[in-house]
Amino acid sequence: MLYTLSEIRQKEIVDTNTGTILGRADDLSFEAETARIRSLTIFGRPKLFGLLGREGDLSVKFENISLIGKDAILVTAAEALPPLRPRKEEKGEE
């Protein structure tokens, strides 16, 4: 089945190990030479309505996606998903 990026962005990403809703896909990374999707990116959640910045972004490797369903994307990660990178606001605070 084919999905567009806008359809993927509307689906919630659920970690099947913990049952936690991680969020929705905000971006994706792919290889230009092969046009293969490498990962989905979930932007960090805002802290105090965005006034205190955001949490780090999450990256979900395409290999960890077990099912893309009608309403959700099920992800099976062997370990907890680490932040992809700190948000721009947080870089200066270190």
Secondary structure, DSSP 8 states (H G I E B T S, - for coil): ----HHHHHTSEEEETTTTEEEEE--EEEE-TTT--EEEEEE---BSTTTTT-B---EEEEGGGEEEE-SSEEEE--SS---BSS--HHHHTT-
